[in-house]
Amino acid sequence: MSANGISALLDPSRVQTLLGSYQVGKSDALADLTYYFRAQEVRRRISARMVPLDGSKIRSQLKDGEYWASRKVDGEFTLVIYQDGAACTVNPGGTVRCGFPPLDELSALLAKSGVRQAILAGELYVNRTDRRPRVHDVARAARQPESAADLESLCLALFDVVELDGKPAPELYAPKYRFLEETFGNGKNVRPVETHLVRTVSEIEELFKKWVEGEGAEGLVVRSEEAGLFKIKPRHTLDVAVIGYTEGLDDRAGLIHDLLIAVMRPEGLLQILGRVGGGFTEEERRHWLSDLKDEKVPSDYAEVNDQIAYQLVRPQRVIEISCLDLLDQTTRGATIDRMVLDWDGGSYRAVRRLPLCAPISPQFIRQRDDKRVHPDDIRLKQVTDLIDVPMADRDASALVLPRSQMLRRELFTKVLKGQTMVRKLLLWKTNKELHDPDYPAYVAYVTDFSPNRAEPLKREIRVSSSATQIGELYAELSAQYVVKGWAPHG
């Protein structure tokens, strides 16, 4: 790939060379930033259309018809950008890559076919013979390659055509897959995802048994022009702690609505996994509510579902759940962060949010009386065995957030009827907004103490991500509270 060719796609000054010709950068390295937004759009469009389906229910949920059945590759979703002999990739998180073997091969094959410009969608994965590829492997080989062999192990499994020579690809899947097969069918490190045209549900079941149950593939993706797009996977089971509940409303009052569930990190802290509301009988919902109402505990953290706060309970019950999938990223490529909680034996304390995942279609199976709320029984590793979870091996209690920086502090007093009233205005920068979305960038805060009032202490708070706006908000608070008769103190 020529330097002149790639410079039409990327700004060379904004990418970092990691090994040989392999370079990595952020979305701002793209000559055309719309490619980054296209990656998010394509990922979002596919996710919105794709219906998760339990592998055991193929026959009951699908009907005979024409389907394109593809092996699901466990890799990193990426958009491939090709233009006049040069190529790069960009994922929804904004990571840009160029100069590694699959792209060199792709560029040569597209040039041979006479294509001058293309946008293709695929999975970046690591070729392995000892087990099925996992997205964890991409994280190691593509982010921090240690040798040329690491880069040689990277492969592209292409599954969609977005654009060819400046024109949108056809809506129908058949001509798109035909192009991928004709162009890349004999490729080494870049190939179409393995796909079969089938016409019966029995054939889909056979592929599921062969690829998923027999060879350990992640799942199947099944496309139909009439029925839609399906992701077929086996259900995963997890043992989790019950840490909260919500009650049903109206005619569902007196019944559990759903349970707040958590797994345990190696250091013994609980991390919220999500909630489960399906799989209960009416009798179970009644019994769960009756039992958990007696186990409520205080907490300085509140979790909300549909504007209803969970009642947190003592972490002493373990249940088994199943789910169709675990999503580790949003459609924009951001991590799915969940709160880590410290249980001190009497109450919960919020520690900080860290990456985890979102269970898809969670279902209650049973209570596990043989399990305890202990790192061995509800371990986080249940999740990391299935998906890549950043910082899963870190001690959450040791991840100290940056200290806040005080920008302004003003104290005013006023004496009335022999009593001293105090008003204090504070303005600070948290320095935490990039580490934890629960924190704003700036905070303006007022405390108003008057011993003569029925409610002696009052507070007001303003937050903002803008230094200019928080300055204006602070000025408004100052004008409201610092009026005639109030004198600076200290």
Secondary structure, 3 states (H helix, E strand, C coil): CCHHHHHCCECHHHEEEEECCEEEECHHHECCCHHHHHHHHHHHHHHHHEEEEEHHHHHHHCCCCCEEEEEECCCEEEEEEEECCEEEEECCCCCEEECCHHHHHHHHHHHHHCCCEEEEEEEEEECCCCCCCCHHHHHHHHHCCCCHHHHHCEEEEEEEEEEECCEECCCCHHHHHHHHHHHHCCCCCEEECCEEEECCHHHHHHHHHHHHHHCCCCEEEEEECCCEEEEEECCEEEEEEEEEEEECCHHHCCCEEEEEEEEECCCCCEEEEEEECECCCHHHHHHHHHHHHHHECCECCCCEECCEECEEEEEEEEEEEEECEEECECCCCCECEEEEEEECCCCEEEEEEEECCEEECCEEEEECCCCCCCCCCCECHHHHCCCCCCCCCCCHHHCCCCCCEEEEEEEEEEEECCEEEEEEEEEEECCCCCCCCCCCCEEEEEEEECCCCCCCEEEEEEEECCHHHHHHHHHHHHHHHCCCCCEECC
